[in-house]
Amino acid sequence: MMSDETKPGEAAELDAAVNPEAQTEATLSVEELIVRIEAEKADMNGQILRLLADLDNTRKRADRQVSEARVYAIERFAADLLSVSDNLSRALDALPDGERENLTDAGKNLLGGIEMTAKELNTALSRHGVVPVAADPGAPFDPNVHQAVAQIPSEHPSGTIAQLFQPGWRIGERTLRAAMVAVSLGPAN
């Protein structure tokens, strides 16, 4: 505190004795203070920019997680429905094409109902982003979406799909179930 008897020069000396930084600042020139303030300002601007970048990254990550949650929310349910689709396909494949004309009216109605149910199930799955994996014979084998269960000689080039045993499915970019295929060894000699 400055008493009535303390002179301004004495106040600076007293302040410098109590606080050593005050003496340093008191002896700094105006230019040096401006340089120091500018450096602190630049440092704070850098901190603000880093915080804004972190905030933007956090927002983008949250948006991506919400988007993925929408796409993949039905993943377990869709995986459970794949066995239903498989069974409907097996039921349709069990009746050879040549015998379809010899069915009674009731048999034709039953066959039509199974075909419509299978088609509707596949449409519903597609509507929710669950689509079949391409596994046509002669197509290249992709270990990300195909599961090789055998290697057999075939008319297709080596390393391509020779036969499809069970269709595969994907949801969005994820493989829900890999297609079970036989991989070609190439033509038999």
N, CA and C atoms as a LAMMPS dump frame, in Angstrom:
ITEM: TIMESTEP
0
ITEM: NUMBER OF ATOMS
567
ITEM: BOX BOUNDS ff ff ff
-5.0000000000000000e+02 5.0000000000000000e+02
-5.0000000000000000e+02 5.0000000000000000e+02
-5.0000000000000000e+02 5.0000000000000000e+02
ITEM: ATOMS id mol type element x y z
1 1 1 N 0.841 -1.18 0
2 1 2 C 0 0 0
3 1 3 C 0.876 1.229 0
4 2 1 N 0.365 2.227 -0.626
5 2 2 C 1.123 3.464 -0.719
6 2 3 C 0.57 4.455 0.288
7 3 1 N 1.43 4.875 1.182
8 3 2 C 0.98 5.859 2.167
9 3 3 C 1.132 7.237 1.556
10 4 1 N 0.631 8.201 2.284
11 4 2 C 0.723 9.576 1.803
12 4 3 C 2.174 10.016 1.679
13 5 1 N 3.065 9.419 2.468
14 5 2 C 4.457 9.827 2.462
15 5 3 C 5.294 9.061 1.447
16 6 1 N 4.766 7.957 0.853
17 6 2 C 5.527 7.162 -0.107
18 6 3 C 5.531 7.87 -1.442
19 7 1 N 6.705 7.974 -2.068
20 7 2 C 6.84 8.628 -3.362
21 7 3 C 6.681 7.576 -4.449
22 8 1 N 6.332 7.975 -5.69
23 8 2 C 6.119 7.018 -6.768
24 8 3 C 7.32 6.118 -7.02
25 9 1 N 8.515 6.576 -7.018
26 9 2 C 9.708 5.754 -7.223
27 9 3 C 9.862 4.721 -6.131
28 10 1 N 9.535 5.118 -4.905
29 10 2 C 9.622 4.199 -3.779
30 10 3 C 8.565 3.1 -3.915
31 11 1 N 7.409 3.431 -4.485
32 11 2 C 6.338 2.437 -4.67
33 11 3 C 6.81 1.355 -5.619
34 12 1 N 7.504 1.716 -6.696
35 12 2 C 8.009 0.74 -7.644
36 12 3 C 9.06 -0.136 -6.99
37 13 1 N 9.917 0.468 -6.163
38 13 2 C 10.938 -0.328 -5.476
39 13 3 C 10.295 -1.276 -4.482
40 14 1 N 9.297 -0.798 -3.762
41 14 2 C 8.602 -1.629 -2.783
42 14 3 C 7.891 -2.791 -3.49
43 15 1 N 7.226 -2.512 -4.624
44 15 2 C 6.533 -3.536 -5.386
45 15 3 C 7.526 -4.558 -5.928
46 16 1 N 8.707 -4.093 -6.382
47 16 2 C 9.731 -4.985 -6.913
48 16 3 C 10.29 -5.885 -5.818
49 17 1 N 10.375 -5.385 -4.613
50 17 2 C 10.884 -6.188 -3.506
51 17 3 C 9.901 -7.294 -3.151
52 18 1 N 8.597 -7.003 -3.204
53 18 2 C 7.573 -7.982 -2.87
54 18 3 C 7.372 -8.966 -4.026
55 19 1 N 7.36 -8.488 -5.263
56 19 2 C 7.08 -9.313 -6.431
57 19 3 C 8.213 -9.134 -7.449
58 20 1 N 9.097 -10.134 -7.598
59 20 2 C 10.243 -9.985 -8.505
60 20 3 C 9.817 -9.825 -9.96
61 21 1 N 8.673 -10.427 -10.365
62 21 2 C 8.225 -10.28 -11.747
63 21 3 C 7.843 -8.842 -12.039
64 22 1 N 7.344 -8.15 -11.039
65 22 2 C 6.958 -6.752 -11.229
66 22 3 C 8.177 -5.924 -11.604
67 23 1 N 9.322 -6.249 -11.011
68 23 2 C 10.53 -5.508 -11.337
69 23 3 C 10.909 -5.773 -12.791
70 24 1 N 10.795 -7.009 -13.237
71 24 2 C 11.135 -7.347 -14.613
72 24 3 C 10.215 -6.605 -15.567
73 25 1 N 8.918 -6.62 -15.301
74 25 2 C 7.977 -5.933 -16.159
75 25 3 C 8.179 -4.428 -16.098
76 26 1 N 8.534 -3.936 -14.943
77 26 2 C 8.747 -2.497 -14.794
78 26 3 C 9.95 -2.044 -15.601
79 27 1 N 10.942 -2.909 -15.724
80 27 2 C 12.142 -2.516 -16.451
81 27 3 C 12.044 -2.826 -17.946
82 28 1 N 10.996 -3.578 -18.4
83 28 2 C 10.837 -3.893 -19.823
84 28 3 C 10.374 -2.655 -20.576
85 29 1 N 10.822 -2.561 -21.78
86 29 2 C 10.383 -1.443 -22.612
87 29 3 C 9.01 -1.766 -23.188
88 30 1 N 8.392 -0.782 -23.75
89 30 2 C 7.074 -0.937 -24.346
90 30 3 C 7.145 -1.948 -25.495
91 31 1 N 8.216 -1.903 -26.295
92 31 2 C 8.359 -2.825 -27.418
93 31 3 C 8.456 -4.27 -26.943
94 32 1 N 9.206 -4.479 -25.865
95 32 2 C 9.341 -5.819 -25.328
96 32 3 C 8.007 -6.336 -24.8
97 33 1 N 7.242 -5.465 -24.175
98 33 2 C 5.92 -5.862 -23.685
99 33 3 C 4.997 -6.227 -24.845
100 34 1 N 5.066 -5.451 -25.926
101 34 2 C 4.238 -5.732 -27.096
102 34 3 C 4.607 -7.083 -27.692
103 35 1 N 5.912 -7.376 -27.764
104 35 2 C 6.37 -8.66 -28.292
105 35 3 C 5.862 -9.793 -27.414
106 36 1 N 5.966 -9.625 -26.103
107 36 2 C 5.503 -10.658 -25.179
108 36 3 C 3.988 -10.863 -25.306
109 37 1 N 3.239 -9.783 -25.406
110 37 2 C 1.781 -9.867 -25.532
111 37 3 C 1.405 -10.535 -26.849
112 38 1 N 2.1 -10.176 -27.93
113 38 2 C 1.833 -10.795 -29.235
114 38 3 C 2.117 -12.301 -29.193
115 39 1 N 3.185 -12.697 -28.516
116 39 2 C 3.514 -14.118 -28.403
117 39 3 C 2.429 -14.864 -27.626
118 40 1 N 1.962 -14.264 -26.53
119 40 2 C 0.888 -14.884 -25.752
120 40 3 C -0.399 -14.951 -26.569
121 41 1 N -0.646 -13.9 -27.339
122 41 2 C -1.832 -13.862 -28.192
123 41 3 C -1.762 -14.983 -29.243
124 42 1 N -0.6 -15.145 -29.876
125 42 2 C -0.429 -16.203 -30.877
126 42 3 C -0.601 -17.577 -30.242
127 43 1 N -0.065 -17.747 -29.031
128 43 2 C -0.202 -19.025 -28.324
129 43 3 C -1.672 -19.306 -28.019
130 44 1 N -2.395 -18.313 -27.561
131 44 2 C -3.823 -18.494 -27.258
132 44 3 C -4.616 -18.763 -28.529
133 45 1 N -4.266 -18.072 -29.625
134 45 2 C -4.951 -18.343 -30.896
135 45 3 C -4.722 -19.789 -31.32
136 46 1 N -3.503 -20.291 -31.156
137 46 2 C -3.202 -21.683 -31.48
138 46 3 C -4.014 -22.64 -30.623
139 47 1 N -4.115 -22.325 -29.338
140 47 2 C -4.911 -23.178 -28.455
141 47 3 C -6.377 -23.179 -28.872
142 48 1 N -6.892 -22.012 -29.242
143 48 2 C -8.288 -21.918 -29.675
144 48 3 C -8.496 -22.722 -30.951
145 49 1 N -7.565 -22.613 -31.904
146 49 2 C -7.69 -23.37 -33.152
147 49 3 C -7.651 -24.872 -32.895
148 50 1 N -6.767 -25.315 -31.986
149 50 2 C -6.712 -26.744 -31.658
150 50 3 C -8.015 -27.197 -31.001
151 51 1 N -8.555 -26.379 -30.116
152 51 2 C -9.822 -26.723 -29.471
153 51 3 C -10.959 -26.792 -30.486
154 52 1 N -10.98 -25.843 -31.426
155 52 2 C -12.016 -25.869 -32.459
156 52 3 C -11.874 -27.103 -33.345
157 53 1 N -10.641 -27.475 -33.683
158 53 2 C -10.407 -28.675 -34.495
159 53 3 C -10.847 -29.923 -33.726
160 54 1 N -10.521 -29.987 -32.43
161 54 2 C -10.957 -31.129 -31.61
162 54 3 C -12.48 -31.198 -31.546
163 55 1 N -13.111 -30.052 -31.394
164 55 2 C -14.57 -29.997 -31.345
165 55 3 C -15.171 -30.467 -32.664
166 56 1 N -14.594 -30.032 -33.781
167 56 2 C -15.075 -30.446 -35.094
168 56 3 C -14.885 -31.948 -35.3
169 57 1 N -13.735 -32.479 -34.883
170 57 2 C -13.492 -33.924 -34.998
171 57 3 C -14.475 -34.718 -34.145
172 58 1 N -14.755 -34.23 -32.957
173 58 2 C -15.714 -34.896 -32.071
174 58 3 C -17.108 -34.898 -32.7
175 59 1 N -17.493 -33.771 -33.291
176 59 2 C -18.804 -33.68 -33.952
177 59 3 C -18.871 -34.658 -35.13
178 60 1 N -17.821 -34.704 -35.952
179 60 2 C -17.803 -35.615 -37.094
180 60 3 C -17.853 -37.071 -36.641
181 61 1 N -17.109 -37.407 -35.579
182 61 2 C -17.118 -38.773 -35.059
183 61 3 C -18.507 -39.142 -34.557
184 62 1 N -19.153 -38.225 -33.858
185 62 2 C -20.504 -38.494 -33.352
186 62 3 C -21.487 -38.67 -34.504
187 63 1 N -21.379 -37.828 -35.538
188 63 2 C -22.253 -37.972 -36.711
189 63 3 C -22.045 -39.318 -37.382
190 64 1 N -20.771 -39.735 -37.507
191 64 2 C -20.46 -41.015 -38.145
192 64 3 C -21.023 -42.173 -37.312
193 65 1 N -20.913 -42.072 -35.979
194 65 2 C -21.432 -43.136 -35.123
195 65 3 C -22.952 -43.222 -35.204
196 66 1 N -23.622 -42.078 -35.289
197 66 2 C -25.082 -42.08 -35.421
198 66 3 C -25.48 -42.687 -36.756
199 67 1 N -24.763 -42.323 -37.811
200 67 2 C -25.048 -42.876 -39.137
201 67 3 C -24.843 -44.388 -39.154
202 68 1 N -23.74 -44.86 -38.579
203 68 2 C -23.482 -46.299 -38.524
204 68 3 C -24.529 -47.009 -37.672
205 69 1 N -24.955 -46.374 -36.59
206 69 2 C -25.97 -46.994 -35.741
207 69 3 C -27.272 -47.179 -36.512
208 70 1 N -27.613 -46.204 -37.368
209 70 2 C -28.828 -46.351 -38.178
210 70 3 C -28.701 -47.517 -39.148
211 71 1 N -27.548 -47.612 -39.797
212 71 2 C -27.349 -48.643 -40.817
213 71 3 C -27.27 -50.028 -40.187
214 72 1 N -26.532 -50.154 -39.103
215 72 2 C -26.237 -51.468 -38.547
216 72 3 C -27.122 -51.864 -37.371
217 73 1 N -28.14 -51.074 -37.057
218 73 2 C -29.003 -51.377 -35.91
219 73 3 C -29.743 -52.697 -36.078
220 74 1 N -30.072 -53.052 -37.302
221 74 2 C -30.847 -54.274 -37.526
222 74 3 C -29.956 -55.464 -37.858
223 75 1 N -28.666 -55.332 -37.666
224 75 2 C -27.723 -56.374 -38.071
225 75 3 C -28.057 -57.736 -37.462
226 76 1 N -28.3 -57.805 -36.178
227 76 2 C -28.581 -59.096 -35.525
228 76 3 C -29.923 -59.659 -35.982
229 77 1 N -30.915 -58.792 -36.104
230 77 2 C -32.232 -59.229 -36.559
231 77 3 C -32.151 -59.755 -37.991
232 78 1 N -31.438 -59.023 -38.857
233 78 2 C -31.286 -59.455 -40.249
234 78 3 C -30.553 -60.789 -40.329
235 79 1 N -29.533 -60.969 -39.506
236 79 2 C -28.798 -62.238 -39.506
237 79 3 C -29.718 -63.393 -39.122
238 80 1 N -30.64 -63.147 -38.206
239 80 2 C -31.594 -64.189 -37.826
240 80 3 C -32.554 -64.52 -38.972
241 81 1 N -32.896 -63.538 -39.783
242 81 2 C -33.822 -63.771 -40.892
243 81 3 C -33.175 -64.485 -42.064
244 82 1 N -31.858 -64.509 -42.121
245 82 2 C -31.186 -65.157 -43.244
246 82 3 C -31.494 -66.649 -43.301
247 83 1 N -31.642 -67.283 -42.163
248 83 2 C -31.982 -68.716 -42.179
249 83 3 C -33.389 -68.927 -42.748
250 84 1 N -34.294 -67.984 -42.524
251 84 2 C -35.638 -68.074 -43.1
252 84 3 C -35.536 -67.981 -44.622
253 85 1 N -34.735 -67.047 -45.098
254 85 2 C -34.525 -66.912 -46.543
255 85 3 C -33.913 -68.176 -47.135
256 86 1 N -32.94 -68.746 -46.42
257 86 2 C -32.314 -69.99 -46.894
258 86 3 C -33.332 -71.118 -46.993
259 87 1 N -34.174 -71.244 -45.984
260 87 2 C -35.172 -72.325 -45.981
261 87 3 C -36.204 -72.142 -47.089
262 88 1 N -36.597 -70.906 -47.357
263 88 2 C -37.533 -70.673 -48.459
264 88 3 C -36.876 -71.031 -49.795
265 89 1 N -35.606 -70.679 -49.945
266 89 2 C -34.889 -71.024 -51.183
267 89 3 C -34.756 -72.532 -51.34
268 90 1 N -34.463 -73.216 -50.243
269 90 2 C -34.352 -74.681 -50.304
270 90 3 C -35.69 -75.318 -50.675
271 91 1 N -36.78 -74.775 -50.136
272 91 2 C -38.111 -75.302 -50.456
273 91 3 C -38.4 -75.133 -51.944
274 92 1 N -38.015 -73.996 -52.51
275 92 2 C -38.237 -73.768 -53.941
276 92 3 C -37.327 -74.641 -54.795
277 93 1 N -36.098 -74.863 -54.355
278 93 2 C -35.145 -75.676 -55.11
279 93 3 C -35.469 -77.174 -55.023
280 94 1 N -36.236 -77.561 -54.028
281 94 2 C -36.54 -78.984 -53.839
282 94 3 C -37.445 -79.526 -54.945
283 95 1 N -38.193 -78.657 -55.578
284 95 2 C -39.098 -79.082 -56.639
285 95 3 C -38.429 -78.821 -57.987
286 96 1 N -38.071 -79.879 -58.718
287 96 2 C -37.429 -79.687 -60.032
288 96 3 C -38.355 -78.937 -60.992
289 97 1 N -37.758 -78.172 -61.895
290 97 2 C -38.539 -77.374 -62.847
291 97 3 C -39.483 -78.23 -63.685
292 98 1 N -39.077 -79.417 -64.044
293 98 2 C -39.91 -80.295 -64.873
294 98 3 C -41.179 -80.736 -64.185
295 99 1 N -41.193 -80.775 -62.874
296 99 2 C -42.361 -81.249 -62.137
297 99 3 C -43.318 -80.125 -61.766
298 100 1 N -42.954 -78.918 -62.028
299 100 2 C -43.818 -77.788 -61.66
300 100 3 C -45.111 -77.771 -62.466
301 101 1 N -45.054 -78.251 -63.711
302 101 2 C -46.27 -78.259 -64.541
303 101 3 C -47.243 -79.347 -64.099
304 102 1 N -46.757 -80.388 -63.446
305 102 2 C -47.6 -81.519 -63.059
306 102 3 C -48.277 -81.319 -61.699
307 103 1 N -48.145 -80.156 -61.113
308 103 2 C -48.733 -79.909 -59.788
309 103 3 C -50.241 -79.718 -59.887
310 104 1 N -50.905 -80.068 -58.807
311 104 2 C -52.339 -79.797 -58.707
312 104 3 C -52.511 -78.298 -58.478
313 105 1 N -53.738 -77.847 -58.51
314 105 2 C -53.997 -76.42 -58.27
315 105 3 C -53.538 -76.021 -56.868
316 106 1 N -53.774 -76.879 -55.905
317 106 2 C -53.339 -76.591 -54.53
318 106 3 C -51.81 -76.525 -54.457
319 107 1 N -51.141 -77.428 -55.148
320 107 2 C -49.675 -77.42 -55.17
321 107 3 C -49.133 -76.174 -55.84
322 108 1 N -49.782 -75.745 -56.939
323 108 2 C -49.354 -74.514 -57.622
324 108 3 C -49.559 -73.295 -56.727
325 109 1 N -50.684 -73.297 -55.998
326 109 2 C -50.937 -72.179 -55.072
327 109 3 C -49.896 -72.144 -53.956
328 110 1 N -49.575 -73.328 -53.436
329 110 2 C -48.557 -73.411 -52.387
330 110 3 C -47.206 -72.93 -52.914
331 111 1 N -46.83 -73.374 -54.1
332 111 2 C -45.564 -72.959 -54.709
333 111 3 C -45.549 -71.444 -54.947
334 112 1 N -46.666 -70.916 -55.45
335 112 2 C -46.767 -69.464 -55.665
336 112 3 C -46.632 -68.689 -54.369
337 113 1 N -47.24 -69.208 -53.302
338 113 2 C -47.143 -68.546 -51.992
339 113 3 C -45.71 -68.533 -51.461
340 114 1 N -45.01 -69.649 -51.639
341 114 2 C -43.614 -69.72 -51.182
342 114 3 C -42.754 -68.749 -51.991
343 115 1 N -42.981 -68.691 -53.309
344 115 2 C -42.221 -67.765 -54.153
345 115 3 C -42.476 -66.309 -53.765
346 116 1 N -43.74 -65.967 -53.516
347 116 2 C -44.072 -64.588 -53.116
348 116 3 C -43.483 -64.255 -51.751
349 117 1 N -43.516 -65.201 -50.827
350 117 2 C -42.951 -64.971 -49.491
351 117 3 C -41.444 -64.752 -49.576
352 118 1 N -40.77 -65.582 -50.374
353 118 2 C -39.321 -65.427 -50.543
354 118 3 C -38.993 -64.076 -51.173
355 119 1 N -39.766 -63.701 -52.188
356 119 2 C -39.535 -62.415 -52.861
357 119 3 C -39.782 -61.252 -51.898
358 120 1 N -40.842 -61.307 -51.131
359 120 2 C -41.164 -60.229 -50.183
360 120 3 C -40.101 -60.121 -49.086
361 121 1 N -39.614 -61.256 -48.606
362 121 2 C -38.564 -61.242 -47.594
363 121 3 C -37.298 -60.581 -48.15
364 122 1 N -36.905 -60.961 -49.367
365 122 2 C -35.714 -60.367 -49.981
366 122 3 C -35.897 -58.875 -50.235
367 123 1 N -37.11 -58.459 -50.604
368 123 2 C -37.403 -57.038 -50.813
369 123 3 C -37.292 -56.274 -49.493
370 124 1 N -37.834 -56.839 -48.428
371 124 2 C -37.762 -56.19 -47.115
372 124 3 C -36.318 -56.07 -46.644
373 125 1 N -35.531 -57.119 -46.838
374 125 2 C -34.122 -57.058 -46.459
375 125 3 C -33.396 -55.978 -47.266
376 126 1 N -33.654 -55.926 -48.562
377 126 2 C -33.004 -54.923 -49.426
378 126 3 C -33.393 -53.511 -49.02
379 127 1 N -34.646 -53.326 -48.648
380 127 2 C -35.128 -52.008 -48.238
381 127 3 C -34.352 -51.491 -47.025
382 128 1 N -33.836 -52.394 -46.213
383 128 2 C -33.083 -52.015 -45.017
384 128 3 C -31.577 -52.161 -45.209
385 129 1 N -31.137 -52.247 -46.445
386 129 2 C -29.707 -52.26 -46.739
387 129 3 C -29.035 -53.616 -46.66
388 130 1 N -29.813 -54.679 -46.509
389 130 2 C -29.251 -56.031 -46.465
390 130 3 C -29.356 -56.598 -47.875
391 131 1 N -28.197 -56.778 -48.513
392 131 2 C -28.188 -57.215 -49.916
393 131 3 C -27.329 -58.459 -50.069
394 132 1 N -27.662 -59.293 -51.076
395 132 2 C -26.857 -60.502 -51.292
396 132 3 C -25.464 -60.162 -51.807
397 133 1 N -24.518 -61.034 -51.48
398 133 2 C -23.147 -60.919 -51.964
399 133 3 C -23.078 -61.603 -53.317
400 134 1 N -22.458 -60.956 -54.283
401 134 2 C -22.302 -61.566 -55.605
402 134 3 C -21.349 -62.747 -55.489
403 135 1 N -21.801 -63.91 -55.945
404 135 2 C -20.982 -65.124 -55.897
405 135 3 C -21.291 -66 -57.094
406 136 1 N -21.281 -65.378 -58.25
407 136 2 C -21.582 -66.107 -59.485
408 136 3 C -20.397 -66.968 -59.889
409 137 1 N -20.646 -68.154 -60.431
410 137 2 C -19.536 -68.986 -60.921
411 137 3 C -18.728 -68.226 -61.982
412 138 1 N -17.413 -68.277 -61.819
413 138 2 C -16.504 -67.56 -62.708
414 138 3 C -16.078 -66.207 -62.176
415 139 1 N -16.781 -65.689 -61.162
416 139 2 C -16.408 -64.409 -60.558
417 139 3 C -15.171 -64.608 -59.683
418 140 1 N -14.363 -63.585 -59.518
419 140 2 C -13.167 -63.735 -58.671
420 140 3 C -13.538 -64.023 -57.216
421 141 1 N -12.743 -64.846 -56.575
422 141 2 C -12.929 -65.162 -55.156
423 141 3 C -12.419 -63.985 -54.339
424 142 1 N -13.247 -63.508 -53.409
425 142 2 C -12.877 -62.405 -52.514
426 142 3 C -13.01 -62.9 -51.077
427 143 1 N -11.889 -63.082 -50.36
428 143 2 C -11.977 -63.614 -48.993
429 143 3 C -12.725 -62.712 -48.016
430 144 1 N -12.978 -61.467 -48.396
431 144 2 C -13.733 -60.567 -47.519
432 144 3 C -15.227 -60.869 -47.531
433 145 1 N -15.717 -61.47 -48.618
434 145 2 C -17.152 -61.744 -48.719
435 145 3 C -17.47 -63.193 -49.059
436 146 1 N -16.434 -63.99 -49.345
437 146 2 C -16.636 -65.401 -49.685
438 146 3 C -15.874 -66.284 -48.697
439 147 1 N -16.467 -67.429 -48.399
440 147 2 C -15.81 -68.414 -47.558
441 147 3 C -15.613 -69.664 -48.399
442 148 1 N -14.356 -70.014 -48.636
443 148 2 C -14.055 -71.201 -49.438
444 148 3 C -14.216 -72.436 -48.567
445 149 1 N -15.081 -73.35 -49.009
446 149 2 C -15.282 -74.589 -48.256
447 149 3 C -14.707 -75.778 -49.009
448 150 1 N -14.322 -75.552 -50.27
449 150 2 C -13.73 -76.627 -51.072
450 150 3 C -12.997 -76.015 -52.255
451 151 1 N -12.089 -76.803 -52.817
452 151 2 C -11.433 -76.453 -54.077
453 151 3 C -11.707 -77.602 -55.029
454 152 1 N -12.251 -77.264 -56.193
455 152 2 C -12.611 -78.306 -57.145
456 152 3 C -12.159 -77.909 -58.552
457 153 1 N -11.851 -78.907 -59.385
458 153 2 C -11.569 -78.561 -60.781
459 153 3 C -12.87 -78.148 -61.47
460 154 1 N -12.791 -77.155 -62.339
461 154 2 C -13.976 -76.715 -63.078
462 154 3 C -13.537 -76.025 -64.359
463 155 1 N -14.513 -75.673 -65.176
464 155 2 C -14.205 -74.993 -66.427
465 155 3 C -13.794 -73.531 -66.2
466 156 1 N -13.933 -73.043 -64.98
467 156 2 C -13.587 -71.651 -64.655
468 156 3 C -12.102 -71.541 -64.312
469 157 1 N -11.511 -70.373 -64.522
470 157 2 C -10.086 -70.194 -64.21
471 157 3 C -9.792 -70.427 -62.726
472 158 1 N -8.569 -70.77 -62.442
473 158 2 C -8.134 -71.008 -61.066
474 158 3 C -8.304 -69.729 -60.234
475 159 1 N -8.769 -69.892 -59.005
476 159 2 C -8.946 -68.759 -58.094
477 159 3 C -10.278 -68.053 -58.245
478 160 1 N -11.153 -68.57 -59.08
479 160 2 C -12.486 -67.982 -59.222
480 160 3 C -13.501 -68.904 -58.548
481 161 1 N -14.707 -68.446 -58.46
482 161 2 C -15.768 -69.233 -57.832
483 161 3 C -16.234 -70.299 -58.814
484 162 1 N -16.258 -71.553 -58.364
485 162 2 C -16.716 -72.663 -59.199
486 162 3 C -18.174 -72.995 -58.911
487 163 1 N -18.573 -72.905 -57.624
488 163 2 C -19.929 -73.29 -57.254
489 163 3 C -20.326 -72.559 -55.981
490 164 1 N -21.593 -72.18 -55.892
491 164 2 C -22.149 -71.52 -54.712
492 164 3 C -22.92 -72.54 -53.887
493 165 1 N -22.575 -72.661 -52.603
494 165 2 C -23.293 -73.569 -51.711
495 165 3 C -24.333 -72.836 -50.879
496 166 1 N -23.986 -71.648 -50.396
497 166 2 C -24.916 -70.867 -49.583
498 166 3 C -24.677 -69.392 -49.883
499 167 1 N -25.739 -68.635 -50.175
500 167 2 C -25.537 -67.223 -50.514
501 167 3 C -25.03 -66.426 -49.314
502 168 1 N -24.27 -65.394 -49.614
503 168 2 C -23.774 -64.493 -48.583
504 168 3 C -24.571 -63.2 -48.603
505 169 1 N -24.482 -62.465 -47.504
506 169 2 C -25.235 -61.216 -47.379
507 169 3 C -24.341 -60.163 -46.744
508 170 1 N -24.602 -58.923 -47.09
509 170 2 C -23.895 -57.818 -46.442
510 170 3 C -24.912 -56.748 -46.08
511 171 1 N -24.555 -55.981 -45.059
512 171 2 C -25.367 -54.848 -44.641
513 171 3 C -24.445 -53.636 -44.655
514 172 1 N -24.781 -52.674 -45.462
515 172 2 C -23.887 -51.527 -45.638
516 172 3 C -22.573 -52.018 -46.21
517 173 1 N -21.482 -51.704 -45.547
518 173 2 C -20.157 -52.14 -45.998
519 173 3 C -19.686 -53.4 -45.269
520 174 1 N -20.462 -53.869 -44.314
521 174 2 C -20.067 -55.042 -43.527
522 174 3 C -20.63 -56.33 -44.124
523 175 1 N -19.829 -57.382 -44.02
524 175 2 C -20.311 -58.691 -44.437
525 175 3 C -21.112 -59.275 -43.284
526 176 1 N -22.379 -59.525 -43.545
527 176 2 C -23.26 -60.1 -42.529
528 176 3 C -23.032 -61.602 -42.445
529 177 1 N -22.932 -62.223 -43.61
530 177 2 C -22.609 -63.642 -43.688
531 177 3 C -21.885 -63.866 -45.014
532 178 1 N -20.72 -64.493 -44.937
533 178 2 C -19.945 -64.757 -46.146
534 178 3 C -20.628 -65.832 -46.973
535 179 1 N -20.514 -65.718 -48.281
536 179 2 C -21.062 -66.742 -49.181
537 179 3 C -20.155 -67.967 -49.124
538 180 1 N -20.771 -69.122 -48.946
539 180 2 C -19.996 -70.372 -48.922
540 180 3 C -19.866 -70.863 -50.351
541 181 1 N -18.604 -70.957 -50.812
542 181 2 C -18.358 -71.306 -52.212
543 181 3 C -17.261 -72.351 -52.338
544 182 1 N -17.251 -72.978 -53.516
545 182 2 C -16.131 -73.834 -53.891
546 182 3 C -15.282 -73.016 -54.861
547 183 1 N -13.987 -73.036 -54.645
548 183 2 C -13.065 -72.27 -55.488
549 183 3 C -12.508 -73.203 -56.563
550 184 1 N -12.421 -72.678 -57.774
551 184 2 C -11.955 -73.468 -58.905
552 184 3 C -10.441 -73.68 -58.852
553 185 1 N -10.036 -74.892 -59.171
554 185 2 C -8.607 -75.202 -59.339
555 185 3 C -8.188 -75.01 -60.8
556 186 1 N -9.15 -74.692 -61.64
557 186 2 C -8.899 -74.587 -63.068
558 186 3 C -9.428 -75.83 -63.761
559 187 1 N -9.339 -75.864 -65.073
560 187 2 C -9.838 -77.029 -65.825
561 187 3 C -9.051 -78.301 -65.47
562 188 1 N -9.789 -79.4 -65.395
563 188 2 C -9.153 -80.686 -65.105
564 188 3 C -8.41 -81.151 -66.358
565 189 1 N -7.244 -81.713 -66.188
566 189 2 C -6.453 -82.183 -67.336
567 189 3 C -6.762 -83.611 -67.673
